[in-house]
Amino acid sequence: MGKQYSYPKENINILFLENIHKSAAQRLTDEGYHVECLPDSLGPDDLLQKIANVHVLGIRSKTKVNAEHIKAAKKLLTIGCFGIGTNQVDLNTATEHGVPVFNAPFSSTRSVAELAIGYVLMLARGMGRCNNKMHSGFWEKSAKGTYEIKGKTLGVIGYGHIGAQVGLMAEALGMRVVFYDKMKKLPLGNAMPEQDVEAILKKADFITLHVPAMQGNKALITTKELEMMKKTAFIINLSRGTVVDLEALKTAVESGTIAGAALDVYPTEPKSNKEEFRCAVTSVDNVVLTPHIGGSTEEAQLNIGLEVAVSLMKFINEGTTNGAVNFPSLDLSDFPQSHRVLNVHKNEPGVLKDVNKIVADLGANVNAQYLSTYKNIGYLILDIDKNVSDQVKDAIEALPSNIKTRILY
């Protein structure tokens, strides 16, 4: 006998914004869910109105989901960020309201790493400058200020999945690789760790950034850091737009403090392809600009769509939270002839004792029980006898510690 879901799949409203790859919608539609797809992001007011009846929200990088949105979304079960970053969501509020947030930390790794290497080659050969002059009708053939990358040093700041891949590709092209990461990381290939960012800045010919946004959107690379770099060095940013101070970068390139830069991310980005793009360095020579396309390959978008869609589906269908960035990680196998109760509660002593007392008082048989905590919340999956599941759910929901409780099936 198949599962009987407490809420019909066709009545669960899934909203995907920002032209998420069709693989995601198709995966969930095949599972029986209703998916609405919109090509652009929504502004704060439009999202506030739209999210009220949404059970599952899927976004990319432009949609900002703040505390007001999450509090207004009474039906919201989960959020999927179709990319690596999740800083566009108020994760603390999502956690407090029992809403797990999923992302795709691996699916675009290769695409972003390849673009970083492409930038290295473009900057070394002055291709951005040459391209602009050719399109303007100027033939300017010169070797001045252009180099082979073999034997040059690539500095990687942020040696995660992407940074490590960039390092391996750079080595294959004959570069030396040094890296810095706040966490101790196992070097791949012949990459050498450095003690701090300053060592990277002073040593590298090319510096590529693969770090999260800093607290308060503070810039990691400012005038101070740029002045530590070689005059012949280049900086590359495919991480977060606020990591580099663009006014400082403009001054540094124009004054010859550094040789150039390549950027794929910006402090403020258009919400759609119809909006005009403005940036402090748009008119600066030897600065290569691309419109946040690090993960925008057919392969990456297909894989991101499937990765996040599967995470959302496993949570909706099973209560599984493996891979959630703001939630306890739980994955409990199915138990036949059981009803599954999902409970998110305040992380305080005695909650499990209260739940078990409820179950014992009702004479229910527990087939399986998993509990894990994350910061201020606990997440409980409880498989119990079908004949008492409604009573158990209602009693748990009445506990002072309760945040969200539902019967999955």
C-alpha positions in Angstrom: 0.0 0.0 0.0 1.4 3.4 -1.0 1.9 6.4 1.4 -1.1 8.5 2.1 0.1 12.1 2.4 -1.6 14.4 4.8 -1.8 17.1 2.2 -2.5 16.3 -1.5 0.5 16.9 -3.7 -1.5 18.8 -6.3 -2.5 21.3 -3.6 1.1 22.1 -2.6 2.0 25.4 -4.3 5.6 25.6 -5.5 6.9 29.0 -6.8 10.1 29.2 -8.8 11.6 32.7 -9.6 14.4 33.9 -11.8 14.2 31.5 -14.6 15.3 28.4 -12.7 16.3 25.6 -15.1 13.3 23.6 -16.4 14.8 20.4 -15.0 13.8 21.4 -11.5 10.1 22.1 -12.3 10.0 18.9 -14.5 11.3 16.8 -11.6 8.7 18.1 -9.2 5.9 18.1 -11.7 6.6 14.4 -12.5 6.3 13.8 -8.8 2.8 15.3 -8.9 3.4 18.8 -7.5 2.1 22.0 -9.0 4.9 24.4 -10.0 4.6 28.0 -11.1 7.7 29.4 -12.8 8.4 33.1 -13.3 11.3 34.4 -15.4 12.3 37.3 -13.1 12.8 38.1 -9.4 10.2 39.8 -7.4 10.6 43.0 -5.5 10.0 43.1 -1.7 6.3 44.1 -1.9 5.4 41.8 -4.8 7.1 38.9 -3.0 5.3 39.7 0.2 1.9 39.4 -1.6 2.9 36.3 -3.6 4.5 34.3 -0.8 1.4 34.1 1.4 0.0 31.0 -0.4 3.4 29.4 -1.2 4.5 26.1 0.4 7.9 25.9 -1.4 9.9 28.8 -2.8 12.7 28.5 -5.3 15.1 31.4 -6.0 18.5 32.2 -7.4 20.6 35.2 -6.3 18.5 38.3 -7.0 15.4 37.6 -4.9 15.8 38.8 -1.3 13.8 36.9 1.2 13.7 38.9 4.5 12.2 38.3 7.9 9.0 40.0 6.9 8.5 37.6 4.0 9.1 34.5 6.2 6.8 35.7 8.9 4.0 36.4 6.4 4.4 33.0 4.7 2.2 30.9 7.0 2.2 27.9 4.6 5.9 28.0 3.8 7.6 24.6 4.3 11.0 25.1 2.7 13.1 27.4 0.5 15.5 26.3 -2.3 18.4 28.5 -3.3 19.4 27.4 -6.8 23.1 28.1 -6.6 25.8 28.1 -4.0 25.0 31.2 -2.0 22.2 31.5 0.6 22.9 35.0 1.9 19.9 36.3 0.0 17.7 34.6 2.6 17.3 35.6 6.3 18.5 32.3 7.5 18.0 33.0 11.2 14.4 33.9 10.8 13.9 30.9 8.5 15.3 28.6 11.2 13.2 30.2 13.9 10.1 29.5 11.9 11.0 25.9 11.0 11.8 26.5 7.4 14.9 24.6 6.1 16.9 26.2 3.3 18.6 24.1 0.7 21.2 25.0 -1.9 23.5 23.4 -4.5 27.0 23.6 -3.2 28.6 21.4 -5.8 26.7 21.5 -9.1 28.3 24.7 -10.5 31.8 24.1 -9.2 33.3 23.2 -12.6 31.6 26.1 -14.4 32.8 28.7 -12.0 36.3 27.3 -11.9 36.6 27.3 -15.7 35.5 30.9 -15.8 38.2 31.8 -13.3 40.8 30.2 -15.5 39.4 32.0 -18.5 39.8 35.3 -16.7 43.4 34.5 -16.0 44.1 34.0 -19.7 42.1 37.0 -20.7 43.9 39.3 -18.3 47.4 37.9 -19.1 46.9 38.6 -22.8 44.9 41.8 -22.4 42.0 40.3 -24.3 39.4 42.6 -22.8 41.2 45.7 -23.8 42.0 44.3 -27.3 38.4 43.2 -27.9 37.1 46.7 -27.0 39.6 48.4 -29.3 38.9 46.1 -32.2 35.1 46.6 -31.9 35.8 50.4 -32.0 37.9 50.0 -35.2 41.4 50.2 -33.7 44.1 47.8 -34.6 46.6 47.8 -31.8 49.0 44.9 -32.0 51.5 45.0 -29.1 53.2 42.6 -26.7 53.5 45.3 -24.0 52.0 44.2 -20.7 51.0 40.8 -21.8 52.4 37.5 -20.5 52.3 33.7 -20.6 50.8 32.3 -17.5 53.3 29.4 -17.3 55.5 29.9 -14.3 53.3 32.6 -12.8 51.8 32.4 -9.3 48.1 32.1 -8.8 46.9 33.0 -5.3 43.6 31.4 -4.2 41.7 33.1 -1.4 39.1 30.7 -0.2 40.1 27.1 -0.8 36.8 25.4 -0.9 35.4 23.2 -3.7 35.7 25.9 -6.4 39.1 27.3 -5.2 40.6 23.9 -5.1 39.4 23.1 -8.6 40.8 26.4 -9.9 44.1 25.5 -8.3 44.3 22.1 -10.1 43.4 23.6 -13.5 46.0 26.3 -13.0 48.7 23.7 -12.2 47.8 21.9 -15.4 48.6 25.1 -17.3 52.0 25.4 -15.6 51.2 27.9 -12.8 52.4 27.8 -9.2 49.5 27.8 -6.8 49.3 29.2 -3.2 46.2 29.5 -1.2 44.7 30.8 2.0 41.6 29.6 3.9 40.3 30.3 7.4 39.9 26.5 7.9 42.7 24.1 7.6 42.4 22.5 4.2 44.2 19.5 2.5 46.2 20.9 -0.5 45.4 19.3 -3.8 48.2 18.8 -6.3 51.2 20.9 -5.5 49.3 23.9 -4.0 50.9 25.4 -1.0 49.0 27.0 1.9 49.9 30.5 3.2 49.4 31.8 6.7 47.3 34.8 5.8 45.7 36.9 3.0 48.6 39.4 3.1 51.1 36.7 2.1 48.9 35.9 -0.9 48.6 39.5 -1.9 52.3 40.1 -1.9 53.3 36.9 -3.7 50.7 36.2 -6.4 50.6 37.4 -10.0 46.9 36.5 -10.2 44.5 36.5 -7.2 41.2 34.8 -7.4 38.6 35.2 -4.6 36.2 32.4 -3.6 34.9 33.5 -0.2 31.4 34.3 1.3 30.3 37.8 1.9 31.8 39.3 5.1 29.7 40.3 8.0 28.0 43.6 7.4 29.0 43.4 3.7 32.4 44.7 4.6 35.0 44.5 1.8 37.8 42.1 2.1 39.8 43.9 -0.7 40.2 47.6 0.0 42.8 50.2 -0.9 45.1 48.8 1.8 45.0 45.3 0.3 45.3 46.5 -3.3 48.5 48.5 -2.4 50.1 45.2 -1.1 49.8 43.6 -4.6 52.4 43.7 -7.3 52.0 46.4 -9.9 51.8 43.7 -12.6 49.2 41.6 -10.7 45.5 41.1 -11.4 42.6 40.3 -9.1 39.6 38.2 -10.0 36.2 38.0 -8.1 33.6 35.4 -8.7 32.4 35.2 -5.1 30.3 38.0 -3.7 30.0 41.6 -5.1 30.7 43.2 -1.7 34.0 41.4 -1.2 35.9 44.0 -3.3 35.7 47.8 -2.8 35.0 48.9 -6.4 35.9 52.5 -5.9 39.2 51.5 -4.5 39.7 49.0 -7.4 39.0 51.7 -9.9 41.6 54.0 -8.4 44.1 51.1 -8.1 43.8 50.1 -11.8 43.8 53.7 -13.2 46.8 54.7 -11.1 48.8 51.6 -12.0 48.8 50.2 -8.5 47.7 46.9 -10.0 47.5 45.8 -13.7 43.8 44.9 -13.9 40.9 42.9 -12.7 38.0 40.6 -13.8 34.6 40.7 -12.0 31.5 38.5 -12.3 29.7 39.8 -9.2 28.8 43.3 -8.0 27.4 45.0 -4.8 24.2 45.9 -6.7 23.0 43.9 -9.7 20.0 44.4 -12.0 16.9 42.4 -11.1 16.4 41.4 -14.7 18.0 41.5 -18.1 15.9 44.5 -19.0 17.4 46.8 -16.3 20.5 49.0 -16.9 23.8 47.9 -15.3 25.9 50.6 -13.5 29.2 50.0 -11.8 32.2 52.1 -10.7 34.6 50.3 -13.0 32.6 50.1 -16.3 34.8 52.6 -18.0 38.1 51.4 -16.6 40.6 49.9 -19.1 41.8 46.3 -18.6 38.9 45.4 -16.2 36.9 42.5 -17.6 33.2 42.4 -16.6 30.7 39.6 -17.0 27.0 39.6 -15.8 27.2 37.1 -12.9 27.6 34.1 -15.2 29.9 31.9 -13.1 27.3 29.2 -12.8 25.4 30.0 -16.0 26.3 27.1 -18.2 23.8 24.6 -19.5 25.5 21.8 -17.6 25.6 23.7 -14.3 22.0 25.0 -14.4 20.7 21.5 -15.3 22.6 20.0 -12.4 21.7 22.7 -10.0 18.0 22.3 -10.9 18.1 18.6 -10.2 20.2 18.9 -7.1 18.0 21.4 -5.3 14.7 19.9 -6.6 15.6 16.5 -5.2 16.5 18.1 -1.8 13.1 19.9 -1.8 11.3 16.8 -2.8 12.9 14.6 -0.2 12.0 17.1 2.5 8.4 17.3 1.3 8.0 13.6 0.9 10.1 12.2 3.7 11.1 15.1 6.1 14.7 14.6 5.1 16.9 17.6 5.8 20.3 16.4 4.6 22.0 19.3 2.9 20.0 22.1 4.6 22.2 25.0 5.5 20.2 26.2 8.6 18.7 23.0 10.0 19.5 19.8 11.8 20.4 17.1 9.4 18.1 14.1 9.6 17.2 11.2 7.2 15.0 8.4 8.5 14.0 5.4 6.4 10.4 4.6 5.8 8.6 2.4 8.3 5.5 0.5 6.9 2.2 0.9 8.7 3.3 4.1 10.4 2.4 7.7 10.3 5.3 10.2 10.3 5.1 13.3 12.6 7.5 16.1 12.0 8.2 18.5 14.8 10.3 21.7 14.9 10.7 23.0 18.5 12.8 25.3 20.6 16.1 23.8 21.6 15.5 23.5 25.4 15.8 20.8 27.9 12.9 18.3 28.4 11.3 18.5 25.0 11.9 14.8 24.1 10.7 13.8 27.6 7.4 15.8 27.0 7.0 14.2 23.6 7.6 10.7 24.9 5.1 11.2 27.7 2.5 12.2 25.2 3.1 9.0 23.2 3.2 6.8 26.3 0.0 8.3 27.7 -1.8 7.6 24.4 -0.4 4.0 24.5 1.2 4.5 21.0 4.0 2.3 19.7 7.0 4.2 18.4 8.5 2.5 15.3 11.3 5.1 14.9 12.4 8.3 16.4 15.2 10.7 15.3 16.1 14.0 17.0 18.8 16.5 16.2 19.5 20.1 17.1 20.9 23.2 15.4 21.5 26.4 17.3 18.1 27.4 18.9 15.9 24.7 17.4 15.4 20.9 17.5 14.0 18.8 14.7 12.2 15.5 15.5 11.0 12.8 13.1 8.6 10.4 14.8 7.1 7.3 13.2 4.1 6.0 15.2 0.9 4.0 15.1 -1.6 5.3 12.6 -4.5 5.2 15.0 -3.1 7.8 17.3 -1.1 10.1 15.0 -3.6 12.9 15.0 -3.8 13.0 18.8 0.0 12.9 19.1 0.3 15.7 16.6 -2.2 17.9 18.4 -0.7 17.3 21.8 2.9 18.1 20.6 1.6 21.2 18.8 0.2 22.4 22.2 3.6 22.2 23.9 5.2 25.6 24.8 8.3 24.5 23.0 6.5 23.9 19.7 7.4 25.9 16.5 5.9 23.8 13.8 4.3 20.3 13.8 2.7 18.4 10.9 1.8 14.9 10.0 3.7 14.0 6.8 1.9 10.7 6.1 
